[in-house]
Amino acid sequence: MGRIRSLLTTTIFLIIFLEIFANISLSNGESTSPWTTEEPMPVACGGFKAVVVDSTIYLFHLNQTYAYNPPNWTVKTSMLTPRGSFALAAYQNKIYCIGGATNFPSSVNEVYDSSTDTWTSKAPMPTARLYIDANVVDGKIYVISGDVQDHRWPNLVGNYELSNVTEVYDIATDTWTTKAPIPNATSKYASAVVDDKIYIIEKYTQIYDTKTDTWSVGAPPPHSVDFAACAAIQGLEQPCIFVIGGRRDEGLETSYNQIYNVKNDSWSFGTALPTARYDMATAVLDGKIYTIGGTIGSFYNIAQLNVTEMYDLQKDPVITLLVLSSASPIPASSSPTPSVPEFPTLVIVPLLLSIFSAVLVRYRKTKSRPTLMY
């Protein structure tokens, strides 16, 4: 029993020392959150898109064009046809703004030359649509699904219905072609490209193979959201798509940070978005995800934000533990991680388990020894 008491005493002192060391480290160090607040955009708005060209983030909304080279914001020439909820894609230093809505769904296709700060018109999209994304693969821009004018009310503003059309714009020839329709028509979705495949994510995960012109279905996200931000990161050990924020079925903003592991077809959660919102712009710059602007509230009680928050993946231990390791993915029924565990949680708890396991094993061995008779 003397040895057991000695081991227990040593364990208690070790725990106290580690707690003190952890608290000192946290009090002297900087915040461990992978999210930081950056310079806000000049105006509050939602329902717009962003892309990166030459290390600068460009944002477009209605009659506004902004260039963001952190931490500086500058105003650029507005697009020719002011509109919202359009598709946006960048290719060879030029940015294509396609579709969207003025009063009715639009088919306008306008290109912005970031080197000259000028706009030109291109061949219009065959099917006028809004609430769409655009993705570039091999010099072609893919615009998938979205909302079209309700055929029953062709002259009624704001009445839409879903379209399952897939249309492809060839930049070199300034022409459009039609491809295989999406199996489940959707709009207000998140989308990204990984290895020539386009991932359309909202209630479902629908995958379009641009090489074979075929569709398949992946694991659905744990939480169905629309108007979510989206970014594909391929520099990780395994390529991942981040679906950030968004709007729940009841119309309220979320702070979800849902991570889709493309190779494993599985979902996990990263550290939650600090400011819950939806319908924001997202861009990846230097391996970091910038989330800009957005909307909160529902129905007639909504507000738009000018907040800019940057997500540094390398500082998120959740990603290290759940995405890059061989750990099992979080099942779809789980809840998102609300915050990053602090140092004592990450280090001391596993250490405690290990120490007490050792104590228990030692105690059992001691109890199992036969009593020697002299």
HELIX and SHEET records of a PDB file:
HELIX    1   1 GLY A    2  ASN A   28  1                                  27    
HELIX    2   2 LEU A  313  LYS A  315  5                                   3    
HELIX    3   3 PRO A  317  LEU A  322  1                                   6    
HELIX    4   4 PHE A  343  SER A  368  1                                  26    
SHEET    1   A 4 TRP A  35  THR A  37  0                                        
SHEET    2   A 4 THR A 308  TYR A 311 -1                                        
SHEET    3   A 4 LYS A 288  ILE A 292 -1                                        
SHEET    4   A 4 ALA A 281  LEU A 285 -1                                        
SHEET    1   B 4 LYS A  49  VAL A  53  0                                        
SHEET    2   B 4 THR A  56  HIS A  61 -1                                        
SHEET    3   B 4 GLN A  64  ASN A  69 -1                                        
SHEET    4   B 4 ASN A  72  VAL A  75 -1                                        
SHEET    1   C 4 ALA A  87  TYR A  91  0                                        
SHEET    2   C 4 LYS A  94  ILE A  98 -1                                        
SHEET    3   C 4 ASN A 109  ASP A 113 -1                                        
SHEET    4   C 4 THR A 118  SER A 121 -1                                        
SHEET    1   D 4 ALA A 134  VAL A 137  0                                        
SHEET    2   D 4 LYS A 140  ILE A 144 -1                                        
SHEET    3   D 4 THR A 166  ASP A 170 -1                                        
SHEET    4   D 4 THR A 175  LYS A 179 -1                                        
SHEET    1   E 2 ASP A 147  GLN A 149  0                                        
SHEET    2   E 2 TYR A 160  LEU A 162 -1                                        
SHEET    1   F 4 ALA A 190  VAL A 194  0                                        
SHEET    2   F 4 LYS A 197  ILE A 201 -1                                        
SHEET    3   F 4 THR A 205  ASP A 209 -1                                        
SHEET    4   F 4 THR A 214  GLY A 218 -1                                        
SHEET    1   G 4 ALA A 229  ILE A 233  0                                        
SHEET    2   G 4 CYS A 240  ILE A 244 -1                                        
SHEET    3   G 4 ASN A 257  ASN A 261 -1                                        
SHEET    4   G 4 SER A 266  PHE A 269 -1                                        
SHEET    1   H 2 THR A 295  SER A 298  0                                        
SHEET    2   H 2 ASN A 301  GLN A 304 -1                                        
END                                                                             
